[in-house]
Amino acid sequence: MTKNKIELLAPAKNKICAIAAIDCGADAIYIGASDFGARKNVPNSLDDIEEIVQYAHKFNVKVYITINTILTDEEILQAKELVKKLYEIGADAIIVQDMGLFELELPPIAIHMSTQCDNRTAEKVKFFEEMGASRVILARELSIDQIKEIKNQTNVELEAFIHGALCVSYSGQCYLSQAIGGRSANRGECAQPCRKKYSLVDEEENFIAKEKHLLSLKDFNASKHLKALAQAGVTSFKIEGRLKDENYVKNVVGYYRKLIDELGRENSKFRKTSSGTVLFDFEPNLDKSFNREFTDYFLDGRKECFSFDSPKSKGEYIGKVSKIGMNYFELSINSKRDEIHSQDGLCFYVGDKLSGCLVNKVDEVEAFRSGTFAKVQKIFLYKMEGIKVGTQIYRNADSQFEKQLKNSKTVRKIGVDIEFALGKIKATDVDGNHAEVQYTFEEMAQNEDKMADNIINQLKKSGESDFIAEKIDITTEKIPFLPVSKLNELRRELFEKLAQERVKSYNSSRLLELSTPPSAAKGESQCYPSSEMNYNANVLNKYAKAFYEKHGCKITEMALESNKTSSNNKVVMTTKHCLKYAFNMCKSPKKLFLIDEKGKRYGLKFDCEKCEMEIIF
């Protein structure tokens, strides 16, 4: 990556989402292949990935492939063959968790160390740098100061999450789903037990909380910290969401594209890494996409990050119910943005339970409120249970906004300067790529002013191309006559040639970047930061075991997924989310336990110095 530039990295569950992310301004996308991608339910064929790569590279957008599950002896050899094919079709990097991949002969493709590697110390980040990794994806739990400290001790690229769902556990260190039902988070099959209900009791069986979503966190939103993160040394801003739909991707990517562009205008060293300008036909709004309310987590100190009442999307606050009628309620509307429409999804609390409903019909009336006439909406519902005067109403599905996103014609165009000379037309794009077409003519224009206008008007038309003419210079003193059809043909040919030049230029740069294979490590003798690791190392194959031992780390237990290690009495989750802190019990000496919906009891262990909590199976 060009030094000091900032990359906006977007998720894609499929080709449609990938194209949407690129069109809305992503500098890079990450997507799963057919296997081994930590989201087992969203595989993509090599043909689709190749199409995505070709589309992305036109805009200097990079494509990273997730191979971030832990692998069996057989699977890791399959993964090796997959990596070779990904390299051949032009993928820019692979995101990995399994250390065994370092023991294989891989093609010279960039390796990014997944957040599943539990990257929260400078020592570990430095180790991966020495091993030849080009990037390390940091743990979400780090503060800006901790990120800065890591950057001060390393030179490798740092990637950090800025938006989306939060795993309550340190990534790669959650075994709860595996212990409960054999669905491993490290194998891409997490059943999300953290979103279920639990009760919290003390050693005397007193209930501190009953049937609450005690491990469910709000969604991450670092939009107010982008400048601080960039200054701390983060070079890639990552949006979570490989299970999210096209509309979510468009909205969230668009929102952060605008913020990062603004950051780049303030300071040129924080400009984007890709090319092209996004021409939006909608105004991005994070509140209108799925969210469980937002938190900035631990970026700027510990704050309330949990969402105990519900793991569902709450959406944007609209207002309070002012009147109840037959199958409807009234709501005062302060702005057009807050207007409710038919088929909107609304939600509200009935006691401590989040309930939802679909809007059937909306009537607008003028009503006398607080001494003046105000615009009031009468909102008719399919069901009214639980709604009363004073109920706070949230909208978690804005039908009109979703329709606008679905029908959006937002495009991305690359700026081009065009020089029209006698017998040839030359185009130069914003990255310095050139293309030229030659033409013949039979006569000079009788009306040169009119012909000049025709030339400019026709060359300005970008049509279905990826380019937009920002400047057109006519450099010939005598202007030839060319029919409009000929000008259009020349423009299309010119842009096609320029697109080909861009691909050539990108491929040359890519091969230069990848000329030193990561497996040709500088740090073959580098010692792993720990001298001994148990099942927390997530070693599932002989290659990973050999890797650790080569680097001075003894593996005392294989991964829980190996079925050679029992989950009983094991720590199955380590988290910065602390229930003692949440219930103001930091000084309490009492032992605490979690009880799930089936009555299973889990021990809790607290490290107050680190402000961490462990769940014991």
C-alpha positions as CSV (number, residue, x, y, z in Angstrom):
1,M,0.0,0.0,0.0
2,T,1.2,3.5,-0.8
3,K,2.6,5.0,2.4
4,N,0.2,7.1,4.5
5,K,-2.8,6.5,2.3
6,I,-6.0,5.1,3.9
7,E,-7.8,2.0,2.6
8,L,-11.5,1.5,3.1
9,L,-12.1,-2.2,3.2
10,A,-15.6,-3.5,2.6
11,P,-17.2,-6.9,3.1
12,A,-18.8,-8.9,0.3
13,K,-20.8,-12.1,0.7
14,N,-21.2,-12.5,-3.1
15,K,-20.5,-10.9,-6.4
16,I,-23.5,-8.6,-6.2
17,C,-22.3,-7.2,-2.9
18,A,-18.7,-6.9,-4.1
19,I,-19.7,-4.8,-7.1
20,A,-21.9,-2.7,-4.9
21,A,-19.1,-2.1,-2.5
22,I,-16.7,-1.1,-5.3
23,D,-19.3,1.2,-6.9
24,C,-19.9,2.9,-3.6
25,G,-16.3,3.6,-2.9
26,A,-14.5,0.7,-1.4
27,D,-10.7,0.7,-1.8
28,A,-10.6,-3.0,-1.2
29,I,-13.0,-5.8,-0.6
30,Y,-12.7,-9.1,1.3
31,I,-14.7,-12.1,0.3
32,G,-14.8,-15.9,0.9
33,A,-13.9,-18.4,-1.7
34,S,-15.4,-21.9,-2.0
35,D,-14.0,-23.1,1.3
36,F,-12.2,-22.2,4.5
37,G,-13.6,-18.6,4.8
38,A,-14.9,-18.4,8.4
39,R,-18.4,-17.8,7.0
40,K,-19.3,-21.3,5.8
41,N,-22.7,-20.2,4.5
42,V,-21.4,-17.7,2.0
43,P,-19.1,-19.5,-0.5
44,N,-18.1,-18.1,-3.9
45,S,-16.8,-19.8,-7.0
46,L,-13.5,-19.1,-8.6
47,D,-15.3,-17.8,-11.7
48,D,-17.2,-15.2,-9.6
49,I,-14.0,-14.2,-7.8
50,E,-12.2,-13.8,-11.1
51,E,-15.0,-11.5,-12.4
52,I,-14.8,-9.5,-9.2
53,V,-11.0,-9.2,-9.5
54,Q,-11.3,-7.9,-13.1
55,Y,-13.9,-5.3,-12.1
56,A,-12.1,-4.2,-9.0
57,H,-8.7,-3.8,-10.6
58,K,-10.1,-1.3,-13.1
59,F,-10.4,1.1,-10.2
60,N,-7.2,0.0,-8.4
61,V,-9.4,-1.7,-5.9
62,K,-7.8,-4.8,-4.2
63,V,-9.5,-8.1,-3.5
64,Y,-8.6,-10.1,-0.4
65,I,-9.8,-13.7,0.0
66,T,-10.6,-15.1,3.5
67,I,-8.9,-18.4,4.2
68,N,-9.2,-17.8,7.9
69,T,-10.4,-21.0,9.4
70,I,-8.2,-23.6,11.1
71,L,-7.7,-26.6,8.9
72,T,-7.3,-30.4,9.2
73,D,-4.3,-32.2,7.6
74,E,-6.3,-32.9,4.5
75,E,-7.9,-29.5,4.2
76,I,-4.7,-27.5,4.5
77,L,-3.4,-29.2,1.3
78,Q,-6.7,-28.3,-0.4
79,A,-6.2,-24.8,0.8
80,K,-2.7,-24.7,-0.7
81,E,-4.2,-25.6,-4.1
82,L,-6.9,-23.0,-3.7
83,V,-4.3,-20.3,-2.9
84,K,-2.5,-21.1,-6.1
85,K,-5.7,-20.7,-8.2
86,L,-6.5,-17.4,-6.4
87,Y,-3.0,-16.1,-7.2
88,E,-3.4,-17.1,-10.8
89,I,-6.7,-15.2,-11.2
90,G,-5.2,-12.1,-9.7
91,A,-6.4,-12.0,-6.0
92,D,-4.3,-9.5,-4.1
93,A,-4.0,-11.2,-0.7
94,I,-5.2,-14.0,1.5
95,I,-6.4,-13.5,5.0
96,V,-5.3,-16.5,7.2
97,Q,-5.5,-17.9,10.7
98,D,-3.9,-21.3,10.4
99,M,-0.1,-21.1,11.0
100,G,0.3,-24.3,9.1
101,L,0.0,-22.3,5.8
102,F,3.5,-20.9,6.5
103,E,4.9,-24.4,6.3
104,L,3.7,-24.9,2.7
105,E,5.1,-23.7,-0.6
106,L,2.6,-21.0,-1.5
107,P,2.7,-18.7,-4.5
108,P,4.1,-15.1,-3.8
109,I,0.7,-13.8,-2.7
110,A,0.4,-11.3,0.2
111,I,-0.6,-12.7,3.5
112,H,-2.8,-10.8,6.0
113,M,-3.0,-12.2,9.5
114,S,-6.6,-12.5,10.5
115,T,-8.0,-10.9,13.6
116,Q,-8.7,-14.6,14.5
117,C,-5.0,-14.8,15.4
118,D,-5.8,-12.7,18.5
119,N,-3.5,-9.8,17.5
120,R,-3.4,-7.5,20.6
121,T,0.3,-7.2,21.4
122,A,3.2,-5.6,19.7
123,E,5.2,-8.8,20.3
124,K,2.8,-10.9,18.2
125,V,2.4,-8.3,15.5
126,K,6.2,-8.0,15.3
127,F,6.5,-11.8,15.0
128,F,4.1,-11.9,12.0
129,E,6.0,-9.0,10.4
130,E,9.2,-11.1,10.8
131,M,7.4,-14.1,9.2
132,G,6.8,-12.1,6.1
133,A,3.1,-11.1,6.6
134,S,2.3,-7.9,4.8
135,R,-0.5,-6.9,7.2
136,V,-1.9,-7.7,10.6
137,I,-5.6,-7.3,11.4
138,L,-5.8,-6.0,15.0
139,A,-8.1,-7.2,17.8
140,R,-11.2,-5.0,18.1
141,E,-10.7,-4.5,21.8
142,L,-7.6,-2.3,21.4
143,S,-7.7,1.4,22.4
144,I,-6.2,4.1,20.1
145,D,-3.3,4.4,22.5
146,Q,-2.6,0.7,22.3
147,I,-2.7,0.8,18.5
148,K,-0.3,3.7,18.5
149,E,2.1,1.7,20.8
150,I,2.0,-1.3,18.4
151,K,2.7,0.9,15.4
152,N,5.7,2.5,17.2
153,Q,7.3,-0.9,17.5
154,T,6.4,-2.3,14.1
155,N,6.5,-1.5,10.4
156,V,3.9,-3.9,9.0
157,E,0.5,-2.6,7.8
158,L,-2.2,-2.4,10.4
159,E,-5.8,-3.1,9.7
160,A,-8.6,-2.2,12.2
161,F,-12.3,-2.7,12.3
162,I,-14.4,0.5,12.2
163,H,-18.0,-0.7,11.9
164,G,-20.3,-3.6,12.3
165,A,-21.2,-6.5,14.7
166,L,-18.9,-7.2,17.6
167,C,-17.8,-10.6,18.8
168,V,-18.0,-10.5,22.5
169,S,-14.9,-12.7,22.8
170,Y,-11.4,-12.0,21.7
171,S,-11.4,-13.3,18.1
172,G,-10.1,-16.8,17.8
173,Q,-10.5,-17.3,21.5
174,C,-14.2,-18.2,21.6
175,Y,-15.0,-21.9,22.0
176,L,-18.5,-21.5,23.4
177,S,-20.3,-22.6,20.2
178,Q,-18.0,-25.5,19.7
179,A,-18.4,-26.6,23.4
180,I,-22.2,-26.4,23.3
181,G,-23.0,-28.0,20.0
182,G,-19.8,-28.7,18.0
183,R,-20.2,-25.7,15.8
184,S,-16.8,-24.0,15.8
185,A,-16.3,-20.3,15.4
186,N,-12.7,-21.1,14.2
187,R,-14.2,-23.3,11.5
188,G,-16.8,-20.8,10.2
189,E,-19.8,-22.4,11.9
190,C,-20.5,-20.2,14.9
191,A,-24.0,-20.6,16.2
192,Q,-23.8,-17.2,18.0
193,P,-24.6,-18.4,21.6
194,C,-23.6,-14.9,22.7
195,R,-26.9,-13.6,21.3
196,K,-28.9,-16.0,23.5
197,K,-30.5,-15.4,26.9
198,Y,-28.7,-16.0,30.2
199,S,-29.2,-15.5,33.9
200,L,-26.5,-14.2,36.2
201,V,-26.5,-15.6,39.7
202,D,-24.1,-15.4,42.7
203,E,-22.8,-18.2,44.8
204,E,-25.9,-18.0,47.0
205,E,-28.2,-18.5,44.0
206,N,-29.3,-14.8,44.2
207,F,-30.4,-13.6,40.7
208,I,-28.5,-10.5,39.6
209,A,-30.1,-10.6,36.2
210,K,-32.7,-13.1,34.9
211,E,-33.1,-14.2,31.2
212,K,-31.2,-11.3,29.6
213,H,-28.9,-11.2,26.6
214,L,-26.0,-10.9,28.9
215,L,-23.3,-11.6,26.3
216,S,-24.8,-9.5,23.5
217,L,-23.0,-6.3,22.5
218,K,-24.0,-3.2,20.6
219,D,-22.6,-2.7,17.1
220,F,-19.3,-1.0,16.5
221,N,-19.2,2.5,15.1
222,A,-15.8,4.3,15.0
223,S,-16.9,7.0,12.6
224,K,-15.9,9.7,15.1
225,H,-12.4,8.3,15.5
226,L,-11.2,7.9,12.0
227,K,-8.7,10.7,12.1
228,A,-7.3,9.4,15.5
229,L,-7.0,5.9,14.1
230,A,-5.2,7.1,11.0
231,Q,-2.8,9.2,13.1
232,A,-2.2,6.1,15.3
233,G,-1.0,4.2,12.3
234,V,-4.0,2.3,11.0
235,T,-3.8,2.0,7.2
236,S,-6.9,-0.1,6.5
237,F,-10.3,0.7,7.9
238,K,-12.4,-2.5,7.9
239,I,-16.2,-2.8,7.8
240,E,-17.6,-6.0,9.3
241,G,-20.5,-7.8,7.5
242,R,-19.8,-10.7,5.1
243,L,-23.3,-11.9,5.9
244,K,-25.0,-8.5,5.2
245,D,-27.0,-7.8,2.1
246,E,-26.4,-5.4,-0.8
247,N,-28.3,-2.5,0.6
248,Y,-26.3,-2.6,3.9
249,V,-23.1,-2.7,2.0
250,K,-24.1,0.3,-0.2
251,N,-25.2,2.4,2.7
252,V,-22.3,1.7,5.1
253,V,-19.6,1.8,2.5
254,G,-21.0,5.0,1.1
255,Y,-21.1,6.6,4.5
256,Y,-17.4,5.9,5.3
257,R,-16.3,6.8,1.8
258,K,-17.6,10.3,2.3
259,L,-15.9,10.6,5.8
260,I,-12.5,9.3,4.5
261,D,-12.7,11.6,1.5
262,E,-13.2,14.5,3.9
263,L,-10.2,13.3,5.9
264,G,-8.2,13.2,2.7
265,R,-9.1,16.8,1.9
266,E,-7.9,17.9,5.3
267,N,-4.6,16.0,5.0
268,S,-3.3,14.7,1.7
269,K,-1.4,11.9,3.4
270,F,-4.8,10.3,4.3
271,R,-6.1,10.1,0.8
272,K,-7.8,6.9,-0.6
273,T,-5.7,4.1,-2.1
274,S,-8.0,3.4,-5.1
275,S,-9.1,5.5,-8.1
276,G,-12.4,7.0,-9.2
277,T,-15.0,9.3,-7.8
278,V,-18.3,8.0,-6.6
279,L,-21.4,9.8,-7.9
280,F,-24.0,9.1,-5.3
281,D,-27.8,9.3,-5.9
282,F,-28.6,8.7,-2.2
283,E,-27.4,10.1,1.1
284,P,-25.9,7.4,3.3
285,N,-27.2,7.1,6.8
286,L,-25.9,4.5,9.3
287,D,-29.0,4.7,11.5
288,K,-31.1,3.3,8.7
289,S,-29.1,0.1,8.3
290,F,-29.2,-2.9,10.7
291,N,-27.8,-1.9,14.1
292,R,-28.2,-2.9,17.8
293,E,-27.4,0.7,18.7
294,F,-23.8,1.8,18.5
295,T,-20.7,1.8,20.6
296,D,-17.1,2.8,20.0
297,Y,-16.1,-0.1,22.3
298,F,-12.7,0.5,23.9
299,L,-11.2,3.0,21.5
300,D,-11.4,5.8,24.0
301,G,-11.7,4.0,27.3
302,R,-14.3,1.6,28.7
303,K,-17.9,2.6,28.1
304,E,-21.3,0.8,28.1
305,C,-21.0,-1.5,25.2
306,F,-23.7,-4.1,26.0
307,S,-27.3,-4.6,24.8
308,F,-28.9,-6.8,27.4
309,D,-32.5,-6.4,26.3
310,S,-32.3,-7.6,22.7
311,P,-29.8,-8.7,20.1
312,K,-32.1,-7.4,17.3
313,S,-31.8,-4.3,15.2
314,K,-33.3,-1.3,17.0
315,G,-32.8,1.2,14.3
316,E,-33.3,5.0,14.5
317,Y,-35.4,6.7,17.2
318,I,-38.4,8.5,15.7
319,G,-40.5,9.8,18.6
320,K,-43.0,9.2,21.4
321,V,-46.6,8.1,20.9
322,S,-48.9,11.1,21.7
323,K,-52.3,9.5,21.2
324,I,-53.9,6.0,20.8
325,G,-56.8,5.3,18.5
326,M,-58.5,2.3,17.0
327,N,-55.7,0.3,15.3
328,Y,-53.5,3.4,15.1
329,F,-51.4,5.7,17.2
330,E,-50.4,9.3,16.6
331,L,-46.8,10.5,16.4
332,S,-45.6,14.1,16.0
333,I,-43.1,14.5,13.2
334,N,-40.3,17.1,13.4
335,S,-38.7,16.6,10.0
336,K,-39.3,14.9,6.6
337,R,-36.5,12.4,7.5
338,D,-38.7,11.1,10.4
339,E,-41.8,10.5,8.3
340,I,-43.2,7.0,8.6
341,H,-44.4,5.2,5.5
342,S,-46.4,2.1,4.7
343,Q,-44.4,-1.1,5.1
344,D,-41.9,0.5,7.4
345,G,-40.7,-1.8,10.3
346,L,-41.2,-0.2,13.7
347,C,-40.1,-1.5,17.1
348,F,-40.7,-0.5,20.7
349,Y,-40.2,-1.9,24.2
350,V,-43.0,-3.6,26.0
351,G,-41.5,-3.8,29.5
352,D,-38.0,-4.9,28.8
353,K,-38.8,-6.8,25.7
354,L,-38.3,-5.4,22.2
355,S,-41.4,-5.9,20.1
356,G,-41.9,-5.1,16.4
357,C,-44.6,-4.5,13.9
358,L,-45.2,-3.5,10.2
359,V,-46.9,-0.3,9.3
360,N,-50.1,-0.9,7.4
361,K,-51.1,2.6,6.4
362,V,-50.2,6.2,7.3
363,D,-52.5,9.3,7.3
364,E,-51.1,12.9,7.9
365,V,-53.2,15.4,9.9
366,E,-52.7,18.8,11.5
367,A,-53.2,18.7,15.3
368,F,-53.0,21.3,18.0
369,R,-50.0,20.4,20.2
370,S,-48.3,22.4,22.9
371,G,-50.0,25.6,22.0
372,T,-49.5,25.4,18.2
373,F,-50.5,23.4,15.2
374,A,-48.1,20.6,14.3
375,K,-47.8,17.9,11.7
376,V,-49.0,14.6,13.1
377,Q,-49.0,11.1,11.5
378,K,-51.7,8.6,12.2
379,I,-49.9,5.2,12.0
380,F,-52.1,2.2,11.4
381,L,-50.6,-1.2,12.4
382,Y,-51.5,-4.8,11.9
383,K,-51.2,-5.2,15.7
384,M,-51.2,-2.7,18.5
385,E,-50.3,-4.9,21.5
386,G,-48.2,-3.1,24.1
387,I,-48.3,0.4,22.5
388,K,-49.5,3.2,24.8
389,V,-49.1,7.0,25.1
390,G,-45.4,7.8,25.8
391,T,-44.1,4.6,24.1
392,Q,-40.8,5.4,22.3
393,I,-40.9,4.3,18.7
394,Y,-37.9,3.2,16.7
395,R,-37.8,2.4,13.0
396,N,-35.6,-0.5,12.1
397,A,-36.7,-0.8,8.4
398,D,-37.2,2.3,6.3
399,S,-39.1,1.0,3.3
400,Q,-38.5,4.1,1.1
401,F,-34.8,4.2,1.9
402,E,-34.4,0.5,1.2
403,K,-36.2,1.0,-2.1
404,Q,-33.9,4.0,-2.9
405,L,-30.8,1.8,-2.2
406,K,-32.1,-1.1,-4.2
407,N,-32.8,1.1,-7.3
408,S,-29.7,3.3,-6.8
409,K,-27.7,4.1,-10.0
410,T,-24.7,5.2,-8.0
411,V,-21.6,4.8,-10.2
412,R,-17.9,5.2,-9.9
413,K,-16.0,7.1,-12.6
414,I,-12.3,7.7,-13.2
415,G,-11.4,11.2,-14.2
416,V,-9.8,11.7,-17.6
417,D,-8.2,14.6,-19.4
418,I,-8.7,14.5,-23.2
419,E,-6.5,16.2,-25.8
420,F,-8.1,16.5,-29.3
421,A,-5.4,17.1,-31.9
422,L,-5.3,16.9,-35.7
423,G,-5.5,13.2,-36.6
424,K,-5.4,11.8,-33.0
425,I,-7.1,11.9,-29.6
426,K,-5.2,11.2,-26.4
427,A,-6.6,10.5,-23.0
428,T,-4.7,10.6,-19.7
429,D,-6.4,9.4,-16.5
430,V,-5.9,10.6,-12.9
431,D,-3.2,7.9,-12.3
432,G,-1.1,8.9,-15.3
433,N,-2.2,6.1,-17.7
434,H,-2.3,7.1,-21.4
435,A,-4.2,5.9,-24.4
436,E,-4.5,7.3,-27.9
437,V,-6.6,6.7,-31.1
438,Q,-6.0,8.0,-34.5
439,Y,-8.6,9.1,-37.0
440,T,-8.8,10.3,-40.6
441,F,-11.0,13.0,-42.1
442,E,-12.1,14.2,-45.5
443,E,-12.5,18.0,-44.9
444,M,-12.1,20.8,-42.4
445,A,-15.1,22.1,-40.6
446,Q,-16.9,25.0,-42.2
447,N,-18.3,26.2,-38.9
448,E,-15.4,25.6,-36.5
449,D,-17.2,26.9,-33.4
450,K,-20.1,24.5,-33.9
451,M,-17.7,21.6,-34.6
452,A,-15.7,22.4,-31.5
453,D,-18.9,22.3,-29.4
454,N,-19.8,18.9,-31.0
455,I,-16.3,17.5,-30.2
456,I,-16.5,18.6,-26.6
457,N,-20.1,17.5,-26.1
458,Q,-19.5,14.0,-27.6
459,L,-16.2,13.4,-25.8
460,K,-17.8,14.4,-22.5
461,K,-20.4,11.6,-22.7
462,S,-19.0,8.7,-20.6
463,G,-21.9,6.4,-21.3
464,E,-21.4,2.9,-19.8
465,S,-17.7,3.4,-19.5
466,D,-15.8,3.7,-16.2
467,F,-14.5,7.2,-17.2
468,I,-15.6,10.8,-17.0
469,A,-14.0,13.6,-19.0
470,E,-12.9,16.3,-16.6
471,K,-11.0,18.4,-19.1
472,I,-11.1,18.5,-22.9
473,D,-8.5,20.5,-24.8
474,I,-8.7,21.1,-28.6
475,T,-5.1,21.7,-29.5
476,T,-5.4,22.0,-33.3
477,E,-5.7,25.4,-34.9
478,K,-7.8,24.0,-37.8
479,I,-10.7,21.8,-36.7
480,P,-11.6,18.9,-39.0
481,F,-15.2,17.9,-39.6
482,L,-16.2,14.6,-38.0
483,P,-19.8,13.3,-37.8
484,V,-21.3,12.7,-34.3
485,S,-21.3,9.0,-34.9
486,K,-17.6,9.0,-35.7
487,L,-16.8,11.0,-32.5
488,N,-18.8,8.5,-30.4
489,E,-17.0,5.6,-32.0
490,L,-13.6,7.3,-31.3
491,R,-14.6,8.0,-27.7
492,R,-15.6,4.3,-27.1
493,E,-12.4,3.1,-28.7
494,L,-10.3,5.6,-26.7
495,F,-11.9,4.5,-23.3
496,E,-11.6,0.8,-24.1
497,K,-7.8,1.3,-24.8
498,L,-7.4,3.3,-21.6
499,A,-9.2,0.6,-19.6
500,Q,-6.8,-2.0,-21.0
501,E,-3.8,0.2,-20.1
502,R,-5.1,0.5,-16.5
503,V,-5.3,-3.3,-16.2
504,K,-1.7,-3.6,-17.5
505,S,-0.5,-1.0,-15.1
506,Y,-2.3,-2.6,-12.2
507,N,-0.9,-6.1,-13.0
508,S,2.6,-4.7,-13.3
509,S,2.3,-3.0,-9.9
510,R,0.8,-6.2,-8.3
511,L,3.6,-8.4,-9.6
512,L,6.2,-5.9,-8.3
513,E,4.5,-5.9,-4.8
514,L,4.3,-9.7,-4.7
515,S,7.9,-10.3,-6.1
516,T,9.1,-11.5,-2.6
517,P,7.1,-14.5,-1.4
518,P,5.9,-14.1,2.2
519,S,7.0,-17.7,2.8
520,A,10.6,-16.7,2.1
521,A,10.6,-15.4,5.6
522,K,13.2,-13.1,7.2
523,G,12.3,-14.6,10.5
524,E,12.6,-18.4,10.1
525,S,14.5,-18.4,13.4
526,Q,12.2,-15.9,15.1
527,C,10.8,-17.1,18.4
528,Y,7.0,-17.1,18.9
529,P,6.1,-14.6,21.7
530,S,5.0,-17.6,24.0
531,S,7.2,-20.6,24.8
532,E,4.2,-22.8,25.4
533,M,0.6,-22.9,24.2
534,N,-2.4,-25.1,24.9
535,Y,-5.7,-25.4,22.9
536,N,-5.8,-21.6,22.6
537,A,-3.2,-21.9,19.8
538,N,-6.0,-23.5,17.7
539,V,-3.6,-26.1,16.2
540,L,-5.6,-28.6,14.2
541,N,-3.0,-30.0,11.8
542,K,0.6,-31.3,11.9
543,Y,1.9,-28.4,9.8
544,A,0.7,-25.8,12.4
545,K,2.2,-27.9,15.2
546,A,5.5,-28.0,13.3
547,F,5.4,-24.2,12.8
548,Y,5.0,-23.5,16.5
549,E,7.7,-26.0,17.5
550,K,10.1,-24.5,14.9
551,H,9.6,-21.1,16.5
552,G,10.2,-22.3,20.0
553,C,6.7,-22.8,21.2
554,K,5.6,-26.1,22.7
555,I,2.0,-27.2,21.9
556,T,0.6,-29.0,25.0
557,E,-2.9,-29.5,23.6
558,M,-4.4,-29.7,20.2
559,A,-7.4,-27.5,19.3
560,L,-10.8,-28.3,20.8
561,E,-12.0,-29.0,17.3
562,S,-9.7,-31.9,17.1
563,N,-11.8,-34.0,19.5
564,K,-8.6,-34.9,21.2
565,T,-9.1,-32.2,23.9
566,S,-12.2,-32.0,26.1
567,S,-14.1,-28.8,26.7
568,N,-14.9,-29.7,30.3
569,N,-13.6,-27.1,32.8
570,K,-12.0,-25.2,29.9
571,V,-12.1,-21.4,29.4
572,V,-14.4,-21.2,26.4
573,M,-14.5,-17.4,26.1
574,T,-12.2,-14.6,27.1
575,T,-13.7,-11.1,26.8
576,K,-13.2,-7.5,27.7
577,H,-16.9,-7.3,28.3
578,C,-17.2,-7.7,32.1
579,L,-20.5,-8.5,33.9
580,K,-19.1,-7.3,37.2
581,Y,-18.5,-3.9,35.6
582,A,-21.9,-4.0,33.9
583,F,-23.7,-4.5,37.2
584,N,-21.5,-2.3,39.3
585,M,-20.0,-5.2,41.2
586,C,-16.3,-4.6,40.7
587,K,-15.5,-4.7,44.4
588,S,-17.8,-7.6,45.2
589,P,-15.9,-10.8,46.4
590,K,-18.8,-13.1,45.4
591,K,-18.4,-15.8,42.8
592,L,-20.7,-15.4,39.8
593,F,-22.2,-17.9,37.4
594,L,-24.1,-17.8,34.1
595,I,-27.1,-20.0,33.5
596,D,-28.3,-20.6,29.9
597,E,-31.9,-21.2,28.7
598,K,-31.4,-25.0,29.1
599,G,-30.1,-24.7,32.7
600,K,-26.5,-25.2,31.9
601,R,-24.2,-23.4,34.4
602,Y,-21.0,-21.7,33.5
603,G,-18.3,-20.5,35.9
604,L,-17.1,-16.9,35.6
605,K,-13.5,-15.8,36.3
606,F,-12.5,-12.2,36.5
607,D,-9.1,-10.6,36.0
608,C,-9.7,-7.1,37.5
609,E,-6.2,-5.9,36.7
610,K,-6.8,-6.5,32.9
611,C,-10.5,-5.9,33.3
612,E,-11.3,-9.2,31.5
613,M,-13.8,-11.9,32.1
614,E,-13.5,-15.7,31.3
615,I,-16.4,-18.1,30.9
616,I,-15.6,-21.7,32.0
617,F,-17.6,-24.6,30.4
